[in-house]
Amino acid sequence: MEFEKRLACVIDAKGSVVRGYLIDSCEFDGTNTYIVKWKVPLQGEAKTNFAATIGSTMQEPVEPGLVTVGLNSDPNKMEVRTFAPDGTPSARSFHLVCFRDQ
């Protein structure tokens, strides 16, 4: 497989993968933590930068919120957490992009 420079996905508030590129799966803890698994590693030969935003999955209204993203001990996974504007853990739909360099 050729080295992929970008990954992207949209995850709904319940943790379902709505669409994406090279995403494998998403696990949701039922509160506000999502473990996103990719088909390629984010660490090792790849140097990964990422960005996330709270957003709609299609055309539904979007509740305001905050999102954090971090790498995981598994090189193919990352952890996303979503919050209400006041910082309270809250399930939110989000968009996530990863840019990879060697």
Secondary structure, 3 states (H helix, E strand, C coil): CCCCCEEEEEECCCCCEEEEECEEEEEECCCCEEEEEECCCCCCCCEEEEEEEECCCCCCCCCCCEEEEEECCCCCEEEEEEECCCCCECCCCEEEEEEEEC
